[in-house]
């Protein structure tokens, strides 16, 4: 399955940690790429590229000027577009239909999401039908989509591997 994430409306002054956490979550939960719109942020890109370099995987991050154009391109490439929002269908009611697709673009908001995003998306999904952060919505969605497979994933080319430990910080350098 090919999974990509689009983070809408990144703002350097307001969102640096939140957008970083969206990217880290996407990577750890086995997405292949994060696109982000709004302010181009070389610091965000450098941070995520550094994490990927140290902890492995093939995760990529890319700024896009026009998120609607990206969504339209992805739809032409047979991606299913899933917008995570407070508003929409419940995840449990639609997950079996989403699982049938091999290419998925997950859209998560930033500031107020334009109405056009709701219209162009194949599915608008609410994780809880309550206000929720983009990070937690993305994590829950990916966990359910992948049926927990991300929990035991190995990341190729890792220079640092975190080892399970009850109380200590254990890791191995490669």
trRosetta pair geometry for C-beta under 8 A, 3 or more apart (Angstrom, degrees):
i j d omega theta_ij theta_ji phi_ij phi_ji
1 101 7.8 80 -137 105 102 63
1 102 5.7 -142 -117 -153 60 51
1 103 7.6 -177 -165 -75 63 31
1 104 7.0 5 177 8 107 107
1 146 7.9 -152 58 -98 144 82
2 32 5.8 -31 -157 0 73 147
2 79 7.9 -86 94 -106 110 95
2 102 6.4 45 17 146 86 74
2 103 4.6 -4 65 -112 109 74
2 104 7.2 166 89 26 61 61
3 26 8.0 -163 126 -164 108 89
3 30 6.6 71 46 113 136 78
3 31 4.4 -101 111 -120 105 67
3 32 5.8 138 63 1 60 86
3 104 5.3 -7 -114 65 71 99
3 106 6.9 13 -170 -8 92 111
3 142 7.3 96 177 -122 157 102
3 145 7.6 118 -103 119 138 147
4 31 6.3 112 -111 -173 23 104
4 32 5.8 -48 -77 61 73 94
4 33 4.6 -11 -124 64 95 95
4 34 7.4 174 -167 -84 69 28
4 35 6.8 37 167 -6 112 99
4 74 7.3 -136 67 -122 136 138
4 79 7.3 -42 40 -134 115 143
4 103 8.0 5 8 -172 101 81
4 104 7.3 179 33 93 64 53
4 105 5.1 -20 75 -110 98 72
4 106 7.2 -179 92 23 45 72
5 22 7.1 -167 141 161 142 100
5 26 4.4 -106 11 -117 150 138
5 31 5.1 -3 -18 -162 107 162
5 33 7.2 -170 31 96 67 53
5 34 4.9 -19 70 -112 102 73
5 35 7.1 -171 94 30 50 67
5 105 7.5 156 -96 -163 20 58
5 106 4.8 -25 -110 68 73 98
5 107 7.8 157 -163 -86 57 25
5 108 6.7 -1 -172 5 104 108
5 138 6.8 37 -129 -138 139 130
6 34 7.7 155 -90 -163 25 57
6 35 4.7 -16 -109 70 74 105
6 36 7.3 157 -163 -89 52 36
6 37 7.3 24 -177 -13 97 100
6 64 7.6 -37 -135 34 103 138
6 67 5.9 120 177 -147 131 107
6 70 6.4 152 -110 106 136 137
6 71 7.1 -70 -8 -71 171 88
6 105 6.1 28 -13 176 110 103
6 106 7.1 -178 24 87 70 46
6 107 4.7 -17 67 -109 107 71
6 108 7.2 169 85 26 55 63
7 10 6.0 55 118 -58 113 101
7 19 5.8 121 149 -134 156 88
7 22 5.0 105 -96 119 133 154
7 23 7.4 -64 -24 -58 146 78
7 34 6.3 17 -7 -175 109 105
7 35 7.2 -175 25 92 67 52
7 36 4.2 -13 65 -110 103 89
7 37 7.3 -165 93 23 58 65
7 108 5.6 -18 -109 69 63 97
7 110 6.6 81 165 -62 78 102
7 134 7.2 85 -128 164 93 151
8 36 7.9 -145 -60 -152 11 61
8 37 5.6 -9 -137 49 49 112
8 38 7.1 97 162 -32 44 108
8 67 5.8 16 -111 -94 85 173
8 107 6.6 42 -36 -174 109 94
8 108 6.9 -155 11 93 86 46
8 109 5.2 -34 52 -136 122 41
8 110 4.6 -136 97 1 72 97
8 111 7.9 -110 119 40 98 60
8 113 6.2 82 83 -112 161 85
8 117 7.1 -30 -82 -95 154 155
9 37 6.1 -2 -50 91 37 94
9 38 4.3 94 -159 -70 29 122
9 109 7.2 -2 35 -177 115 62
9 110 3.2 -154 74 64 95 137
9 111 4.8 -99 135 26 150 86
10 15 5.3 -142 -153 88 63 139
10 19 4.8 51 -124 -95 112 150
10 36 4.7 31 -23 168 134 122
10 37 6.7 156 11 79 85 38
10 38 3.8 179 49 67 56 129
10 39 5.5 -106 103 48 85 77
10 41 6.2 -97 134 -7 136 129
10 44 7.2 -39 -176 -34 151 172
10 110 6.1 -130 -63 -106 35 147
11 14 4.2 17 94 41 123 103
11 15 4.7 103 53 6 72 109
11 38 5.8 -86 -58 175 53 138
11 39 5.7 87 -127 2 33 123
11 110 6.9 138 -10 172 89 130
11 111 7.1 58 -26 -35 127 113
12 15 7.3 -40 -68 51 9 80
12 16 6.3 34 -163 -67 49 96
12 39 4.5 -95 -26 116 93 155
12 41 5.3 165 -96 -97 94 110
12 43 7.9 92 -140 40 104 118
13 16 7.9 -7 -120 -26 5 100
15 18 4.7 -72 -156 54 76 110
15 19 4.8 70 142 -24 104 105
15 38 7.8 33 45 111 146 160
15 110 6.4 -28 -93 -149 159 107
16 19 6.3 -62 -143 40 22 104
16 20 6.2 25 158 -20 61 111
16 41 7.1 -180 -111 -159 84 150
16 43 7.1 -14 -139 97 121 124
16 44 6.6 -143 -143 -75 75 99
17 20 5.5 -56 -147 37 31 114
17 21 6.2 29 155 -18 66 107
18 21 5.7 -56 -148 38 30 109
18 22 6.5 35 151 -22 64 101
18 133 7.6 -132 -140 -166 108 112
18 134 6.9 80 175 47 107 118
18 135 6.9 -127 -155 -38 72 113
19 22 5.4 -45 -147 31 36 115
19 23 6.5 35 153 -16 64 103
19 36 6.3 60 -157 -130 123 150
19 41 7.3 97 97 47 152 157
19 44 5.7 -24 110 -130 122 140
19 110 7.9 8 -80 -109 101 110
20 23 5.8 -58 -153 39 31 109
20 24 6.2 29 152 -18 67 108
20 44 6.1 -137 -77 -133 79 85
20 47 5.8 -29 -125 105 115 147
20 48 7.2 -158 -137 -61 70 91
21 24 5.5 -48 -137 39 34 112
21 25 6.1 37 159 -20 65 106
21 135 4.7 -21 129 -101 114 137
22 25 5.9 -59 -149 38 26 110
22 26 6.3 28 153 -21 63 107
22 34 7.1 130 121 -141 94 139
22 108 6.2 -164 -141 80 130 147
22 134 5.5 -16 -94 118 116 119
22 135 5.7 -115 -80 -87 61 75
22 138 6.3 102 -142 3 76 161
23 26 5.7 -52 -146 35 31 112
23 27 6.3 29 156 -17 64 107
23 34 4.8 -117 -116 23 83 172
23 36 7.8 -50 -69 -48 109 128
23 44 7.1 138 -11 177 153 99
23 47 8.0 111 81 94 143 102
23 48 4.7 -66 148 -100 143 133
23 61 6.0 8 -137 -99 131 127
24 27 5.8 -56 -149 38 30 111
24 28 6.1 22 158 -14 66 111
24 48 7.3 -138 -66 -112 65 87
24 51 6.7 -58 -108 145 90 172
25 28 5.9 -57 -138 42 28 106
25 29 5.9 6 166 1 65 117
25 135 5.4 153 -25 -153 154 80
25 138 5.3 104 117 98 133 122
25 139 5.2 -86 -161 -69 125 90
25 142 7.6 161 154 22 92 144
26 29 6.3 -73 -142 52 20 96
26 31 3.9 -46 179 39 87 140
26 34 5.0 122 76 -73 160 111
26 59 7.4 131 110 -145 93 126
26 106 8.0 -172 -116 65 107 126
26 138 6.4 -53 -71 168 75 139
26 142 7.5 168 -122 -63 48 154
27 30 8.0 54 173 -57 27 16
27 31 6.5 -67 -72 55 30 88
27 34 7.6 -59 -49 -25 83 119
27 48 7.1 174 -43 -158 142 99
27 51 7.0 114 94 111 167 124
27 52 6.6 -121 -141 -83 142 93
27 57 6.4 132 -169 95 96 159
27 59 4.2 -3 -119 -100 100 166
28 150 6.9 87 140 172 63 124
29 138 7.3 167 45 141 152 89
29 139 6.2 -173 -56 -125 148 59
29 142 3.7 76 153 120 137 149
29 143 6.7 -78 -136 -57 123 65
29 146 7.0 -177 -179 10 85 144
29 150 4.7 -5 -141 -141 53 168
30 142 7.0 162 48 -178 84 122
30 146 6.2 102 49 -95 137 156
30 149 7.3 -10 -13 97 161 97
30 150 4.8 -136 -12 -103 113 103
30 153 5.9 -173 -74 -87 112 164
31 34 6.7 76 113 -62 136 78
31 59 7.1 65 89 -123 74 102
31 106 7.4 -94 -107 30 131 123
31 142 6.9 -80 -47 -112 95 138
32 58 6.9 -13 -148 95 78 98
32 59 6.8 -170 -171 -113 28 56
32 60 7.1 2 149 26 69 91
33 59 6.9 164 -88 -161 38 59
33 60 4.6 -16 -114 66 90 92
33 61 7.2 170 -162 -82 67 31
33 62 6.7 -3 -176 10 113 107
34 48 7.2 -98 45 -160 133 163
34 59 7.4 23 -3 -179 93 102
34 60 7.5 -166 31 96 61 50
34 61 4.9 -9 66 -113 97 78
34 62 7.4 166 90 28 53 63
35 61 7.9 160 -87 -160 26 52
35 62 5.3 -28 -108 75 70 89
35 63 7.5 110 -163 -131 66 12
35 64 4.9 15 -175 -10 116 122
35 67 7.5 145 125 -116 121 83
35 70 5.9 172 150 -171 165 160
36 41 7.6 -33 97 30 141 108
36 44 7.3 -46 47 123 161 149
36 61 7.2 1 0 -170 107 95
36 62 7.7 163 21 85 68 42
36 63 5.9 -41 70 -110 80 60
36 64 7.2 160 72 23 28 80
37 63 7.4 112 -103 -165 33 68
37 64 5.3 -47 -83 77 82 84
37 65 7.1 63 -134 177 90 9
37 66 7.4 53 -122 -125 126 3
37 67 4.2 -74 -41 -51 151 109
37 70 7.8 -149 -63 10 114 138
37 110 7.9 -133 71 -5 86 140
38 110 6.2 -22 -47 45 146 176
40 63 4.5 41 -117 -150 85 168
41 44 3.8 51 108 10 120 115
41 45 6.6 156 97 -13 67 84
41 63 7.4 151 26 -84 62 124
42 45 5.5 -54 -147 41 38 114
42 46 6.0 41 154 -23 69 105
43 46 5.7 -52 -143 36 30 111
43 47 6.4 33 156 -22 63 105
44 47 5.9 -55 -150 33 28 112
44 48 6.5 18 158 -11 63 109
44 61 7.3 -140 129 159 91 151
45 48 6.1 -62 -148 41 29 105
45 49 6.0 25 157 -16 66 112
45 61 5.2 -168 -124 97 73 125
45 63 7.4 -66 -65 -33 126 99
46 49 5.8 -58 -141 42 28 110
46 50 6.1 33 157 -24 64 107
47 50 5.8 -57 -150 33 26 112
47 51 6.6 25 154 -17 63 105
48 51 5.7 -50 -148 35 34 111
48 52 6.3 33 153 -17 65 106
48 59 7.1 -103 167 119 104 119
48 61 4.7 75 89 -27 147 147
49 52 5.7 -53 -145 39 32 112
49 53 6.2 37 153 -22 64 107
49 61 6.8 -111 -53 29 81 114
50 53 5.6 -55 -148 36 30 114
50 54 6.3 20 157 -12 65 109
51 54 6.0 -62 -146 42 28 104
51 55 5.7 -17 173 20 69 116
52 55 6.8 -71 -121 57 21 81
52 56 7.2 -77 -172 95 54 13
52 57 5.6 -94 -145 72 86 95
52 58 7.7 63 -169 -143 124 6
52 59 4.8 -140 -105 58 128 99
53 159 7.0 5 144 3 66 126
54 158 7.4 19 138 -158 43 68
54 159 5.2 -78 -147 54 48 110
54 160 5.1 -1 168 19 91 113
55 155 5.9 34 143 86 74 156
55 158 5.4 -13 -175 -131 34 100
55 159 7.5 -64 -58 43 26 72
55 160 5.8 -45 -88 68 63 91
55 161 7.8 122 -141 -91 67 42
55 162 7.8 -5 -128 -12 110 98
56 154 8.0 -32 112 159 152 61
56 155 3.2 136 96 127 114 103
56 156 5.5 172 -174 76 116 29
56 157 4.8 151 -129 75 86 62
56 158 3.1 -58 -33 -67 125 74
56 159 7.3 173 -53 2 80 55
56 161 7.9 19 -7 -83 132 80
57 155 4.2 -51 -49 -152 87 108
57 156 6.6 110 -84 45 32 68
57 157 7.4 -128 4 56 23 96
57 158 7.6 41 -17 -71 68 86
58 156 7.4 11 -35 59 90 110
64 67 6.0 112 98 -83 122 57
64 69 7.7 -159 173 70 119 97
64 70 4.9 9 -175 -55 163 138
65 69 7.9 6 80 42 81 132
66 69 3.8 45 108 14 119 118
66 70 6.6 162 96 -16 66 82
67 70 5.4 -51 -149 34 39 115
67 71 6.4 41 153 -21 69 101
67 107 7.8 103 176 -132 124 116
67 117 7.6 -4 117 -95 124 109
68 71 5.6 -50 -150 34 34 112
68 72 6.4 35 151 -19 65 104
68 116 6.1 -11 -104 126 129 132
68 117 7.5 -115 -90 -81 85 69
68 120 6.5 145 -142 -15 85 169
69 72 5.7 -53 -149 36 32 113
69 73 6.4 34 152 -20 65 104
70 73 5.7 -55 -150 36 32 112
70 74 6.3 29 154 -18 66 107
71 74 5.7 -56 -147 37 30 110
71 75 6.4 34 154 -22 64 104
71 81 5.6 56 -155 -117 100 148
71 105 6.8 180 -121 110 69 151
71 107 7.1 3 -94 -73 119 134
71 117 7.7 170 -50 -127 164 71
71 120 5.4 83 124 132 142 134
71 121 7.5 -72 -157 -79 139 62
72 75 5.7 -52 -149 32 31 113
72 76 6.7 32 152 -18 62 104
72 120 7.2 -68 -68 -160 75 134
73 76 5.7 -57 -156 35 33 112
73 77 6.6 22 149 -10 66 109
74 77 5.5 -62 -149 44 36 108
74 79 3.8 -39 165 41 96 141
74 81 6.5 112 97 -76 122 102
74 103 7.8 -160 -174 145 92 117
74 105 4.6 36 158 -36 159 150
75 78 7.7 51 -178 -75 33 14
75 79 6.2 -83 -79 60 34 83
75 81 6.2 -40 -75 -25 94 121
75 120 7.7 -115 -41 175 145 94
75 122 7.9 155 -112 -48 106 104
77 103 6.8 -100 121 139 93 161
78 102 7.9 18 125 61 116 95
78 103 5.7 93 104 48 81 133
79 101 7.9 82 -161 169 39 130
79 103 4.4 -90 -102 128 66 107
79 104 6.4 133 -165 -117 84 12
79 105 4.5 52 157 -15 137 103
80 98 6.5 175 121 -137 152 72
80 101 4.2 -27 -10 -152 135 173
80 103 6.8 143 10 90 72 63
80 104 5.1 -25 63 -109 95 71
80 105 7.2 -176 82 27 43 69
80 122 5.2 -80 -164 44 74 156
80 123 7.5 15 168 9 104 105
81 104 8.0 155 -88 -161 23 58
81 105 5.0 -18 -108 69 69 105
81 107 6.5 25 -175 -17 92 116
81 120 6.8 -31 103 127 159 80
81 121 4.7 -130 120 -135 106 61
81 122 4.8 129 55 2 73 90
81 123 7.6 171 95 30 57 64
82 98 6.4 38 -80 -125 140 129
82 104 6.1 -1 5 -169 117 106
82 105 7.1 166 26 84 69 51
82 106 5.2 -24 74 -110 100 66
82 107 6.9 -179 89 19 45 77
82 121 6.7 81 -132 -169 13 112
82 122 6.7 -42 -70 61 55 95
82 123 5.0 -8 -118 66 74 102
82 125 5.9 -1 -173 2 99 124
82 141 7.5 164 129 -172 136 141
83 88 7.1 -180 88 -80 88 150
83 106 7.9 146 -94 -166 26 50
83 107 4.3 -25 -107 67 73 114
83 108 8.0 162 -156 -76 58 32
83 113 7.7 122 -173 -175 127 154
83 117 5.8 131 -118 152 147 98
83 118 6.6 -133 82 -101 161 47
83 121 3.8 -70 -13 -101 115 164
83 123 7.0 -171 30 95 70 52
83 124 4.8 -24 72 -109 107 68
83 125 7.0 156 78 20 50 71
84 88 7.9 -122 -142 33 30 153
84 106 6.4 22 -18 -175 109 98
84 107 6.9 -176 18 81 69 56
84 108 5.3 -9 55 -97 112 78
84 109 7.8 -127 83 -4 75 83
84 125 5.7 -35 -106 73 58 92
84 126 7.8 117 -163 -101 60 28
84 127 6.6 20 -157 -34 106 102
84 134 7.2 120 93 -138 123 66
84 137 4.5 143 162 145 135 127
84 138 6.5 -161 29 -73 166 61
84 141 5.8 -101 -91 -43 132 152
85 88 5.1 108 60 -17 104 119
85 109 6.7 73 -103 -24 79 124
85 113 6.8 -93 -108 31 115 159
85 118 7.4 10 -39 -97 167 94
85 124 5.3 -21 29 -170 128 98
85 125 7.0 126 31 65 73 40
85 126 6.0 -54 86 -82 66 73
86 126 5.8 25 170 -122 25 108
86 129 7.2 77 -180 -150 65 29
86 130 6.9 -86 -143 112 94 15
86 131 5.6 -15 -105 -94 131 49
86 132 6.8 157 -93 21 78 81
87 118 7.6 -9 90 -117 121 128
87 124 6.2 -7 105 147 77 130
87 126 5.9 -82 165 -66 3 119
88 123 7.0 89 -172 162 127 72
88 124 3.3 -142 -104 123 119 81
88 125 4.7 -104 117 -72 140 9
88 126 4.4 161 54 -25 82 80
89 93 5.3 -115 173 76 105 121
89 94 4.9 78 116 -29 137 133
89 123 6.4 -63 35 -165 123 101
89 124 6.8 120 9 81 77 63
89 125 5.7 -41 66 -109 79 63
89 126 7.0 173 70 22 25 81
90 93 4.5 87 65 2 90 107
90 94 7.2 156 81 3 50 92
90 125 7.5 38 170 -157 10 78
90 126 6.3 -43 -96 70 47 87
90 129 6.8 -36 -91 -40 89 109
91 94 6.7 -90 -153 49 27 89
91 95 5.7 44 164 -57 73 105
91 125 5.5 72 -84 -178 70 120
91 126 7.5 -118 -32 83 78 43
91 127 5.7 25 -32 -120 128 53
91 140 7.4 -120 -50 130 171 108
91 141 6.6 -143 -118 -107 133 75
91 144 6.1 75 160 82 133 167
92 95 6.1 -30 -126 -1 26 118
94 97 5.4 -57 -171 40 67 113
94 98 6.1 65 136 -24 87 105
94 123 5.8 147 164 -148 154 146
94 125 6.4 -129 60 -102 139 110
95 98 5.6 -59 -147 38 36 111
95 99 6.2 43 156 -28 69 105
95 144 5.9 -85 -123 146 140 119
95 145 7.1 -144 -148 -90 97 59
96 99 5.7 -47 -146 28 31 117
96 100 7.5 41 154 -29 56 98
97 100 6.2 -50 -167 16 36 115
97 123 7.9 141 93 -68 122 145
98 101 6.2 -57 -171 23 46 111
98 104 6.9 54 -174 -108 97 135
98 123 6.9 -81 -79 25 109 158
98 145 6.6 -73 118 -116 124 100
99 145 6.8 -179 -89 -149 77 66
101 104 5.7 109 103 -67 122 90
104 145 7.5 -119 60 -157 170 149
106 138 6.7 116 136 -126 142 89
106 141 6.6 141 -136 115 140 145
106 142 7.7 -68 -41 -68 169 91
107 117 6.3 -162 144 -169 152 116
107 121 6.3 -114 31 -96 137 121
108 134 4.2 102 171 -154 126 110
108 137 6.7 153 -121 82 113 119
108 138 5.6 -38 -69 -65 147 112
109 112 7.8 -36 -172 -166 129 12
109 113 4.3 -82 -113 -63 120 112
109 117 7.8 136 -91 104 90 164
109 134 6.2 -145 57 -87 64 117
110 113 7.7 124 38 -77 56 73
110 134 7.7 -4 -84 -52 45 154
113 117 5.0 -83 173 51 106 143
113 118 7.2 107 122 -41 119 88
114 117 5.4 110 69 -10 75 97
115 118 5.6 -50 -164 31 51 113
115 119 6.6 43 145 -16 75 106
116 119 5.5 -59 -149 40 39 110
116 120 5.9 27 160 -14 75 110
117 120 6.2 -58 -136 41 28 101
117 121 6.2 34 162 -30 63 109
118 121 6.3 -55 -147 26 23 113
118 124 5.5 9 -140 -76 78 142
121 124 5.5 102 87 -64 138 73
125 141 7.0 109 102 -110 139 123
126 129 4.8 77 132 -75 139 55
127 132 5.7 -76 60 63 119 166
127 136 7.6 -167 90 120 163 85
127 137 4.7 -161 -12 -130 141 80
127 140 5.1 92 -150 82 135 139
127 141 6.4 -98 -90 -56 112 88
128 132 5.4 117 28 -50 121 136
132 136 5.5 -109 177 80 101 114
132 137 5.0 117 112 -59 121 99
133 136 4.8 84 61 14 92 98
133 137 6.7 -159 90 -5 45 89
134 137 5.8 -60 -144 41 28 111
134 138 6.0 29 158 -20 66 110
135 138 6.0 -59 -149 36 25 109
135 139 6.4 22 155 -18 62 109
136 139 5.6 -53 -144 37 34 112
136 140 6.2 31 159 -16 67 106
137 140 6.1 -57 -146 39 27 106
137 141 6.1 27 157 -18 64 111
138 141 5.8 -58 -144 39 27 111
138 142 6.1 20 162 -13 65 110
139 142 6.2 -60 -143 41 25 104
139 143 6.1 27 158 -21 63 111
140 143 5.7 -57 -145 37 28 113
140 144 6.3 22 159 -14 64 108
141 144 6.1 -63 -152 40 27 106
141 145 6.0 26 155 -20 66 112
142 145 5.5 -53 -139 39 32 114
142 146 5.9 10 167 0 68 113
142 150 6.6 33 139 -23 107 154
143 146 6.5 -68 -140 49 21 94
143 148 6.3 31 -169 -83 80 54
143 150 6.7 -96 -103 38 61 123
144 147 7.3 22 -174 -76 31 44
146 149 4.5 -109 163 40 100 97
146 150 5.1 71 99 -25 154 95
148 151 5.2 -21 -180 3 79 121
149 152 7.0 -73 -168 45 46 88
149 153 6.7 70 140 -62 72 95
150 153 5.2 -30 -150 -15 45 126
154 158 8.0 -112 180 -6 73 130
155 158 4.9 89 90 -59 97 113
158 161 5.2 93 117 -71 139 82
158 174 6.1 95 96 17 71 137
159 173 6.5 -6 160 -154 71 75
159 174 5.6 -135 -141 55 33 88
160 171 5.6 2 -173 174 94 131
160 172 7.5 152 -157 78 49 43
160 173 5.8 -24 -99 -104 67 64
160 174 7.4 -141 -62 12 22 84
161 171 6.2 158 80 -162 45 75
161 172 4.7 -15 60 58 101 92
161 173 8.0 -174 20 -81 75 19
161 174 6.6 67 -14 -31 106 109
162 170 7.3 106 -168 87 57 60
162 171 5.1 -40 -105 -101 49 94
163 170 4.1 -60 67 113 109 108
163 171 5.9 -179 4 -97 86 30
163 172 6.0 74 -43 -16 117 96
164 170 7.6 -15 74 63 23 121
165 168 4.5 -71 155 61 146 78
165 169 7.1 -167 60 -93 142 10
165 170 4.2 120 -40 8 139 118
